[in-house]
Amino acid sequence: WSKTRRMVFLGRCNSPSPSCHGSSCSGSSTMSGSCDSQCCRTTHGGWSSWGGWSSCSCNHATGTGTWTRTRSCNSPSPSCHGSSCSGSSTMSGSCDSQCCRTTHGGWSSWGGWSSCSCNHATGTGTWTRTRSCNSPSPSCGGSSCSGSSSMSGSCDSQCCRTTHGGWSSWGGWSSCSCNHATGTGTWTRTRSCNSPSPSCGGNPCPGSATETGQCNDQCCLTVHGGMTEWGEWNQC
C-alpha cells in the first residue's frame, strides 16, 4: 500500500441552479486534496537476530542433549496489512558436549592378599584383599557398586602357636668327681627344655638345665704312709 492518498470533493452547480438560459457554473465540479495523515504504509515483518541458547536439556541415558533459541518478528514488526515473518521463531540445536552419560559402577578384579595377621595365642590368622569400584567408575548419577570392597580370609597355615618351654625329666648322674685331699666329691645331671621346646615367641624354661650334687661316699681320703716307733732289738 502507498502511504500517499488523496481526497476528492464533489461540488454541485445548484447554489443556485442555472435557469432561464442562465449560464452554468464555471470551473470544475471536483477538487482533489491530500489526506496522508489518515493513511498507514504497508510494512512487512522482519526477523530480529537469534537470541542466546537456552540451558542444555540432557538425556543422561544416551548422553545427548538439546537446547533452543528464539527470535522475534520485530525488525520491523508487520503493520498496515504487511505480511508476517516467514519461518520459525524457534531453533533447536544439539549440545551433546555438555551432557554426560549415566554410568553405573563396576568392580575391578580382587587384589592380592595382604600379609597374614596372626593370633599366636590360638595359632590362627586372617588376611584381607580389596577391590575398587572403577571398572567403570560410577558417573553422571550412576549407582555405586553393590557389595563390599574388602574380603577377609583365613591364613592359619602361615601362623604358629605360641608354645612356652617345659623341662624334661632329669638325666642320670654323671661319674663322681672326687677331691681325695678332702675325701669329698661332686657329680652333675642335666635336663633339656624340650617338653615342649619353646616356639613362636614362647618363653624359655625357667631355672637351670644343670644340677650339681655330692657323692662323698664314693670318694676316699688320700692317706700317706707313716712309720711306727722302732720295736725292740732282736737277739744278736
HELIX and SHEET records of a PDB file:
HELIX    1   1 ASP A   36  GLN A   38  5                                   3    
HELIX    2   2 ASP A   96  GLN A   98  5                                   3    
HELIX    3   3 ASP A  156  GLN A  158  5                                   3    
HELIX    4   4 ASN A  216  GLN A  218  5                                   3    
SHEET    1   A 2 ARG A   6  LEU A  10  0                                        
SHEET    2   A 2 THR A  30  SER A  34 -1                                        
SHEET    1   B 3 SER A  57  ASN A  59  0                                        
SHEET    2   B 3 THR A  64  THR A  70 -1                                        
SHEET    3   B 3 THR A  90  SER A  94 -1                                        
SHEET    1   C 3 SER A 117  ASN A 119  0                                        
SHEET    2   C 3 THR A 124  THR A 130 -1                                        
SHEET    3   C 3 SER A 150  SER A 154 -1                                        
SHEET    1   D 3 SER A 177  ASN A 179  0                                        
SHEET    2   D 3 THR A 184  THR A 190 -1                                        
SHEET    3   D 3 THR A 210  GLN A 214 -1                                        
END                                                                             
